[in-house]
Structures are given as structure tokens and as C-alpha cells.
Amino acid sequence: MLRTAVFIFVDAFGFGFLIVSAAPWLSRQLSHLPNAWLVGIVVTTFVFIGTWAQRHRQV
């Protein structure tokens, strides 16, 4: 019961807080990039995540 409660707390609140606090920083960093670089980085990131997911059978 305790492990489940800790898991829920870390997932719901820990990762939620991390995303909420990291999003403005990431937005500021990406806003300094030229549009051509931004498109390339976004596409490369999606391809990387998709490739990783296929290799680990998460798709």
C-alpha cells in the first residue's frame, strides 16, 4: 500500500511539478533558435523518440 502511494505521489506530483517548472525554461531556450533550426530539432526529436519506442516495443 505504501509503495503504491509513493508511486502515485511521484508520478502525479513529482513529474507534474518537473514538467510545469521545466516548460518555461525550455520555451525560453527554444525561442532563441532560428526557425530553421527549431524545425530541425523538433523533427529530429520526434524521430528519435519514435525510433526508441519501436526498438523497445512501446508502440
N, CA, C and O atoms as a CHARMM CRD file, in Angstrom:
* protein
*
  236
    1    1 MET  N      0.82800  -1.19500   0.00000 PROA 1      0.00000
    2    1 MET  CA     0.00000   0.00000   0.00000 PROA 1      0.00000
    3    1 MET  C      0.87400   1.26100   0.00000 PROA 1      0.00000
    4    1 MET  O      0.58600   2.22800  -0.70500 PROA 1      0.00000
    5    2 LEU  N      1.92800   1.23300   0.79000 PROA 2      0.00000
    6    2 LEU  CA     2.81300   2.39400   0.86500 PROA 2      0.00000
    7    2 LEU  C      3.54300   2.61400  -0.45300 PROA 2      0.00000
    8    2 LEU  O      3.68000   3.74700  -0.91400 PROA 2      0.00000
    9    3 ARG  N      4.01200   1.51900  -1.06200 PROA 3      0.00000
   10    3 ARG  CA     4.71600   1.64600  -2.34300 PROA 3      0.00000
   11    3 ARG  C      3.80200   2.24100  -3.41100 PROA 3      0.00000
   12    3 ARG  O      4.23900   3.05700  -4.22200 PROA 3      0.00000
   13    4 THR  N      2.55500   1.83800  -3.41000 PROA 4      0.00000
   14    4 THR  CA     1.60100   2.36200  -4.38300 PROA 4      0.00000
   15    4 THR  C      1.36200   3.84600  -4.14700 PROA 4      0.00000
   16    4 THR  O      1.29400   4.62400  -5.09800 PROA 4      0.00000
   17    5 ALA  N      1.23800   4.23500  -2.90400 PROA 5      0.00000
   18    5 ALA  CA     1.02000   5.64800  -2.58400 PROA 5      0.00000
   19    5 ALA  C      2.22600   6.49000  -2.99300 PROA 5      0.00000
   20    5 ALA  O      2.06500   7.58600  -3.53000 PROA 5      0.00000
   21    6 VAL  N      3.43200   5.98400  -2.74100 PROA 6      0.00000
   22    6 VAL  CA     4.64600   6.71500  -3.14100 PROA 6      0.00000
   23    6 VAL  C      4.72400   6.81000  -4.65700 PROA 6      0.00000
   24    6 VAL  O      5.07500   7.85800  -5.19900 PROA 6      0.00000
   25    7 PHE  N      4.39800   5.71400  -5.34700 PROA 7      0.00000
   26    7 PHE  CA     4.41300   5.71300  -6.80800 PROA 7      0.00000
   27    7 PHE  C      3.44200   6.75600  -7.35800 PROA 7      0.00000
   28    7 PHE  O      3.79900   7.51100  -8.26200 PROA 7      0.00000
   29    8 ILE  N      2.24900   6.80600  -6.83800 PROA 8      0.00000
   30    8 ILE  CA     1.24800   7.78000  -7.28900 PROA 8      0.00000
   31    8 ILE  C      1.72400   9.19600  -6.99800 PROA 8      0.00000
   32    8 ILE  O      1.58700  10.08500  -7.83800 PROA 8      0.00000
   33    9 PHE  N      2.27800   9.40500  -5.82200 PROA 9      0.00000
   34    9 PHE  CA     2.76000  10.73800  -5.45800 PROA 9      0.00000
   35    9 PHE  C      3.87200  11.19200  -6.38900 PROA 9      0.00000
   36    9 PHE  O      3.85100  12.32400  -6.87200 PROA 9      0.00000
   37   10 VAL  N      4.84300  10.32300  -6.64700 PROA 10     0.00000
   38   10 VAL  CA     5.96300  10.69000  -7.51500 PROA 10     0.00000
   39   10 VAL  C      5.47600  10.93300  -8.93600 PROA 10     0.00000
   40   10 VAL  O      5.87300  11.91000  -9.57000 PROA 10     0.00000
   41   11 ASP  N      4.62000  10.05200  -9.43800 PROA 11     0.00000
   42   11 ASP  CA     4.13400  10.22200 -10.81100 PROA 11     0.00000
   43   11 ASP  C      3.25200  11.44900 -10.95400 PROA 11     0.00000
   44   11 ASP  O      3.47200  12.27400 -11.84100 PROA 11     0.00000
   45   12 ALA  N      2.27400  11.57500 -10.10400 PROA 12     0.00000
   46   12 ALA  CA     1.29200  12.64600 -10.26200 PROA 12     0.00000
   47   12 ALA  C      1.86900  14.00300  -9.90500 PROA 12     0.00000
   48   12 ALA  O      1.66700  14.97400 -10.63300 PROA 12     0.00000
   49   13 PHE  N      2.57400  14.07900  -8.80800 PROA 13     0.00000
   50   13 PHE  CA     3.03400  15.37700  -8.33900 PROA 13     0.00000
   51   13 PHE  C      4.48200  15.66700  -8.71800 PROA 13     0.00000
   52   13 PHE  O      4.80700  16.78900  -9.10500 PROA 13     0.00000
   53   14 GLY  N      5.33900  14.67900  -8.61200 PROA 14     0.00000
   54   14 GLY  CA     6.75600  14.88800  -8.92200 PROA 14     0.00000
   55   14 GLY  C      6.98600  15.21500 -10.38400 PROA 14     0.00000
   56   14 GLY  O      7.59400  16.23400 -10.71500 PROA 14     0.00000
   57   15 PHE  N      6.49400  14.33900 -11.26600 PROA 15     0.00000
   58   15 PHE  CA     6.68400  14.57900 -12.69100 PROA 15     0.00000
   59   15 PHE  C      5.85500  15.76100 -13.16700 PROA 15     0.00000
   60   15 PHE  O      6.28100  16.49400 -14.05800 PROA 15     0.00000
   61   16 GLY  N      4.69100  15.95300 -12.59100 PROA 16     0.00000
   62   16 GLY  CA     3.88200  17.12500 -12.93600 PROA 16     0.00000
   63   16 GLY  C      4.60100  18.41400 -12.59100 PROA 16     0.00000
   64   16 GLY  O      4.62800  19.34900 -13.39200 PROA 16     0.00000
   65   17 PHE  N      5.18300  18.46900 -11.40400 PROA 17     0.00000
   66   17 PHE  CA     5.94200  19.65100 -10.99800 PROA 17     0.00000
   67   17 PHE  C      7.16000  19.85700 -11.89200 PROA 17     0.00000
   68   17 PHE  O      7.48200  20.98800 -12.25700 PROA 17     0.00000
   69   18 LEU  N      7.83300  18.77200 -12.24400 PROA 18     0.00000
   70   18 LEU  CA     9.00200  18.86900 -13.12100 PROA 18     0.00000
   71   18 LEU  C      8.61700  19.43600 -14.48500 PROA 18     0.00000
   72   18 LEU  O      9.31400  20.29900 -15.02000 PROA 18     0.00000
   73   19 ILE  N      7.53000  18.96400 -15.03700 PROA 19     0.00000
   74   19 ILE  CA     7.08500  19.45000 -16.34500 PROA 19     0.00000
   75   19 ILE  C      6.67000  20.91800 -16.27200 PROA 19     0.00000
   76   19 ILE  O      7.03100  21.71400 -17.13900 PROA 19     0.00000
   77   20 VAL  N      5.91800  21.26600 -15.24500 PROA 20     0.00000
   78   20 VAL  CA     5.44800  22.65200 -15.10600 PROA 20     0.00000
   79   20 VAL  C      6.62100  23.60500 -14.89000 PROA 20     0.00000
   80   20 VAL  O      6.60700  24.72100 -15.40900 PROA 20     0.00000
   81   21 SER  N      7.61200  23.19400 -14.15200 PROA 21     0.00000
   82   21 SER  CA     8.74900  24.08100 -13.88600 PROA 21     0.00000
   83   21 SER  C      9.75000  24.08800 -15.03300 PROA 21     0.00000
   84   21 SER  O     10.44500  25.08700 -15.22300 PROA 21     0.00000
   85   22 ALA  N      9.84800  23.01400 -15.80000 PROA 22     0.00000
   86   22 ALA  CA    10.81500  22.95400 -16.89800 PROA 22     0.00000
   87   22 ALA  C     10.27500  23.57700 -18.19100 PROA 22     0.00000
   88   22 ALA  O     11.06100  24.00800 -19.03400 PROA 22     0.00000
   89   23 ALA  N      8.96900  23.63000 -18.35800 PROA 23     0.00000
   90   23 ALA  CA     8.38300  24.14000 -19.59500 PROA 23     0.00000
   91   23 ALA  C      8.76200  25.59300 -19.88800 PROA 23     0.00000
   92   23 ALA  O      9.12700  25.88800 -21.02600 PROA 23     0.00000
   93   24 PRO  N      8.69600  26.50900 -18.92900 PROA 24     0.00000
   94   24 PRO  CA     9.09600  27.89100 -19.24000 PROA 24     0.00000
   95   24 PRO  C     10.57400  28.00200 -19.60700 PROA 24     0.00000
   96   24 PRO  O     10.93700  28.77300 -20.49600 PROA 24     0.00000
   97   25 TRP  N     11.42500  27.23900 -18.92900 PROA 25     0.00000
   98   25 TRP  CA    12.85200  27.26000 -19.25000 PROA 25     0.00000
   99   25 TRP  C     13.09400  26.74400 -20.66800 PROA 25     0.00000
  100   25 TRP  O     13.84000  27.35000 -21.43700 PROA 25     0.00000
  101   26 LEU  N     12.46400  25.62800 -21.00500 PROA 26     0.00000
  102   26 LEU  CA    12.61900  25.06300 -22.34000 PROA 26     0.00000
  103   26 LEU  C     12.07800  26.01700 -23.39400 PROA 26     0.00000
  104   26 LEU  O     12.67100  26.15900 -24.46300 PROA 26     0.00000
  105   27 SER  N     10.97400  26.66300 -23.11000 PROA 27     0.00000
  106   27 SER  CA    10.40800  27.63200 -24.03900 PROA 27     0.00000
  107   27 SER  C     11.35500  28.79600 -24.28800 PROA 27     0.00000
  108   27 SER  O     11.51900  29.23500 -25.42600 PROA 27     0.00000
  109   28 ARG  N     11.97900  29.29700 -23.22700 PROA 28     0.00000
  110   28 ARG  CA    12.94800  30.39400 -23.38700 PROA 28     0.00000
  111   28 ARG  C     14.14400  29.95200 -24.21800 PROA 28     0.00000
  112   28 ARG  O     14.62300  30.70300 -25.06700 PROA 28     0.00000
  113   29 GLN  N     14.62500  28.74500 -23.97800 PROA 29     0.00000
  114   29 GLN  CA    15.78000  28.25000 -24.71900 PROA 29     0.00000
  115   29 GLN  C     15.45400  28.08800 -26.20800 PROA 29     0.00000
  116   29 GLN  O     16.24800  28.46600 -27.06900 PROA 29     0.00000
  117   30 LEU  N     14.28800  27.52800 -26.49700 PROA 30     0.00000
  118   30 LEU  CA    13.91300  27.29800 -27.88600 PROA 30     0.00000
  119   30 LEU  C     13.55700  28.59100 -28.61000 PROA 30     0.00000
  120   30 LEU  O     13.66700  28.65500 -29.83400 PROA 30     0.00000
  121   31 SER  N     13.13600  29.61400 -27.88800 PROA 31     0.00000
  122   31 SER  CA    12.77500  30.87400 -28.54000 PROA 31     0.00000
  123   31 SER  C     13.99700  31.61200 -29.08100 PROA 31     0.00000
  124   31 SER  O     13.86200  32.49600 -29.92800 PROA 31     0.00000
  125   32 HSD  N     15.16800  31.26100 -28.60600 PROA 32     0.00000
  126   32 HSD  CA    16.38800  31.90800 -29.09000 PROA 32     0.00000
  127   32 HSD  C     16.92200  31.28700 -30.38600 PROA 32     0.00000
  128   32 HSD  O     17.84400  31.82600 -30.99800 PROA 32     0.00000
  129   33 LEU  N     16.35000  30.16900 -30.79700 PROA 33     0.00000
  130   33 LEU  CA    16.81600  29.49500 -32.00000 PROA 33     0.00000
  131   33 LEU  C     16.14300  30.06800 -33.24800 PROA 33     0.00000
  132   33 LEU  O     14.98200  30.47200 -33.19400 PROA 33     0.00000
  133   34 PRO  N     16.86100  30.10600 -34.36000 PROA 34     0.00000
  134   34 PRO  CA    16.20600  30.47700 -35.62600 PROA 34     0.00000
  135   34 PRO  C     15.16800  29.41400 -36.01000 PROA 34     0.00000
  136   34 PRO  O     15.26600  28.26000 -35.59500 PROA 34     0.00000
  137   35 ASN  N     14.18800  29.81600 -36.79800 PROA 35     0.00000
  138   35 ASN  CA    13.09200  28.90900 -37.15000 PROA 35     0.00000
  139   35 ASN  C     13.57200  27.65100 -37.86000 PROA 35     0.00000
  140   35 ASN  O     13.04600  26.56700 -37.60700 PROA 35     0.00000
  141   36 ALA  N     14.55400  27.77000 -38.73700 PROA 36     0.00000
  142   36 ALA  CA    15.05000  26.60000 -39.46600 PROA 36     0.00000
  143   36 ALA  C     15.65400  25.58200 -38.49700 PROA 36     0.00000
  144   36 ALA  O     15.43100  24.38100 -38.64900 PROA 36     0.00000
  145   37 TRP  N     16.39600  26.03600 -37.53100 PROA 37     0.00000
  146   37 TRP  CA    16.98100  25.14300 -36.53400 PROA 37     0.00000
  147   37 TRP  C     15.90000  24.53000 -35.66000 PROA 37     0.00000
  148   37 TRP  O     15.97800  23.35600 -35.29800 PROA 37     0.00000
  149   38 LEU  N     14.90200  25.31700 -35.32500 PROA 38     0.00000
  150   38 LEU  CA    13.82600  24.83900 -34.46100 PROA 38     0.00000
  151   38 LEU  C     13.06500  23.69800 -35.12600 PROA 38     0.00000
  152   38 LEU  O     12.76900  22.69000 -34.48300 PROA 38     0.00000
  153   39 VAL  N     12.75100  23.84900 -36.39300 PROA 39     0.00000
  154   39 VAL  CA    12.05100  22.79100 -37.13100 PROA 39     0.00000
  155   39 VAL  C     12.91300  21.53100 -37.15400 PROA 39     0.00000
  156   39 VAL  O     12.40900  20.43200 -36.92100 PROA 39     0.00000
  157   40 GLY  N     14.18400  21.68000 -37.43000 PROA 40     0.00000
  158   40 GLY  CA    15.08300  20.52600 -37.46800 PROA 40     0.00000
  159   40 GLY  C     15.18600  19.81900 -36.13200 PROA 40     0.00000
  160   40 GLY  O     15.18900  18.59000 -36.07700 PROA 40     0.00000
  161   41 ILE  N     15.27000  20.57700 -35.06100 PROA 41     0.00000
  162   41 ILE  CA    15.37500  19.98300 -33.72900 PROA 41     0.00000
  163   41 ILE  C     14.09400  19.25500 -33.35300 PROA 41     0.00000
  164   41 ILE  O     14.14600  18.15700 -32.79900 PROA 41     0.00000
  165   42 VAL  N     12.94600  19.85100 -33.64600 PROA 42     0.00000
  166   42 VAL  CA    11.66200  19.21500 -33.31800 PROA 42     0.00000
  167   42 VAL  C     11.48900  17.92200 -34.11000 PROA 42     0.00000
  168   42 VAL  O     11.09200  16.90100 -33.54800 PROA 42     0.00000
  169   43 VAL  N     11.77900  17.95600 -35.39600 PROA 43     0.00000
  170   43 VAL  CA    11.64400  16.75100 -36.23200 PROA 43     0.00000
  171   43 VAL  C     12.61400  15.67100 -35.76400 PROA 43     0.00000
  172   43 VAL  O     12.23100  14.50700 -35.64900 PROA 43     0.00000
  173   44 THR  N     13.86100  16.04100 -35.49300 PROA 44     0.00000
  174   44 THR  CA    14.85300  15.07500 -35.01900 PROA 44     0.00000
  175   44 THR  C     14.43900  14.46400 -33.68800 PROA 44     0.00000
  176   44 THR  O     14.62600  13.26600 -33.47300 PROA 44     0.00000
  177   45 THR  N     13.88600  15.26000 -32.80500 PROA 45     0.00000
  178   45 THR  CA    13.44200  14.75100 -31.51200 PROA 45     0.00000
  179   45 THR  C     12.31300  13.74300 -31.67900 PROA 45     0.00000
  180   45 THR  O     12.32000  12.69500 -31.03200 PROA 45     0.00000
  181   46 PHE  N     11.34300  14.04700 -32.54000 PROA 46     0.00000
  182   46 PHE  CA    10.24100  13.12000 -32.76600 PROA 46     0.00000
  183   46 PHE  C     10.73200  11.82300 -33.40700 PROA 46     0.00000
  184   46 PHE  O     10.27300  10.74100 -33.04300 PROA 46     0.00000
  185   47 VAL  N     11.65700  11.92600 -34.35400 PROA 47     0.00000
  186   47 VAL  CA    12.20800  10.72000 -34.98300 PROA 47     0.00000
  187   47 VAL  C     12.96800   9.88600 -33.95300 PROA 47     0.00000
  188   47 VAL  O     12.85100   8.66100 -33.93700 PROA 47     0.00000
  189   48 PHE  N     13.74200  10.54400 -33.09800 PROA 48     0.00000
  190   48 PHE  CA    14.48600   9.83100 -32.05800 PROA 48     0.00000
  191   48 PHE  C     13.54200   9.11300 -31.10000 PROA 48     0.00000
  192   48 PHE  O     13.75600   7.94200 -30.78500 PROA 48     0.00000
  193   49 ILE  N     12.50600   9.79600 -30.63700 PROA 49     0.00000
  194   49 ILE  CA    11.55200   9.17900 -29.71100 PROA 49     0.00000
  195   49 ILE  C     10.81800   8.01800 -30.39400 PROA 49     0.00000
  196   49 ILE  O     10.61100   6.97300 -29.77600 PROA 49     0.00000
  197   50 GLY  N     10.42800   8.18600 -31.64600 PROA 50     0.00000
  198   50 GLY  CA     9.74500   7.11600 -32.37300 PROA 50     0.00000
  199   50 GLY  C     10.63500   5.90700 -32.57500 PROA 50     0.00000
  200   50 GLY  O     10.18100   4.77300 -32.42200 PROA 50     0.00000
  201   51 THR  N     11.90200   6.13100 -32.91700 PROA 51     0.00000
  202   51 THR  CA    12.85000   5.03200 -33.09100 PROA 51     0.00000
  203   51 THR  C     13.08200   4.30300 -31.78000 PROA 51     0.00000
  204   51 THR  O     13.10200   3.07300 -31.74000 PROA 51     0.00000
  205   52 TRP  N     13.25500   5.05800 -30.71900 PROA 52     0.00000
  206   52 TRP  CA    13.45900   4.44600 -29.40600 PROA 52     0.00000
  207   52 TRP  C     12.24400   3.60600 -28.99800 PROA 52     0.00000
  208   52 TRP  O     12.39600   2.50300 -28.47300 PROA 52     0.00000
  209   53 ALA  N     11.05100   4.12800 -29.23900 PROA 53     0.00000
  210   53 ALA  CA     9.82900   3.41500 -28.87200 PROA 53     0.00000
  211   53 ALA  C      9.68600   2.11400 -29.66800 PROA 53     0.00000
  212   53 ALA  O      9.27000   1.09300 -29.12200 PROA 53     0.00000
  213   54 GLN  N     10.02700   2.15300 -30.93800 PROA 54     0.00000
  214   54 GLN  CA     9.93400   0.93500 -31.74700 PROA 54     0.00000
  215   54 GLN  C     10.94700  -0.10200 -31.28300 PROA 54     0.00000
  216   54 GLN  O     10.62700  -1.28900 -31.22200 PROA 54     0.00000
  217   55 ARG  N     12.14400   0.31800 -30.96000 PROA 55     0.00000
  218   55 ARG  CA    13.16000  -0.64100 -30.50800 PROA 55     0.00000
  219   55 ARG  C     12.79200  -1.28700 -29.17800 PROA 55     0.00000
  220   55 ARG  O     13.14200  -2.43900 -28.92300 PROA 55     0.00000
  221   56 HSD  N     12.08800  -0.54300 -28.33700 PROA 56     0.00000
  222   56 HSD  CA    11.69900  -1.07400 -27.03600 PROA 56     0.00000
  223   56 HSD  C     10.25900  -1.58300 -27.03700 PROA 56     0.00000
  224   56 HSD  O      9.67900  -1.83700 -25.98100 PROA 56     0.00000
  225   57 ARG  N      9.69300  -1.72700 -28.22700 PROA 57     0.00000
  226   57 ARG  CA     8.32900  -2.26400 -28.41600 PROA 57     0.00000
  227   57 ARG  C      7.30200  -1.52100 -27.57000 PROA 57     0.00000
  228   57 ARG  O      6.45400  -2.13300 -26.92000 PROA 57     0.00000
  229   58 GLN  N      7.38900  -0.20500 -27.58800 PROA 58     0.00000
  230   58 GLN  CA     6.44600   0.62400 -26.85000 PROA 58     0.00000
  231   58 GLN  C      5.37000   1.19800 -27.75800 PROA 58     0.00000
  232   58 GLN  O      4.51000   1.95400 -27.30600 PROA 58     0.00000
  233   59 VAL  N      5.41500   0.84300 -29.03100 PROA 59     0.00000
  234   59 VAL  CA     4.44200   1.36500 -29.97900 PROA 59     0.00000
  235   59 VAL  C      3.40700   0.30700 -30.26000 PROA 59     0.00000
  236   59 VAL  O      2.48400   0.53900 -31.04100 PROA 59     0.00000
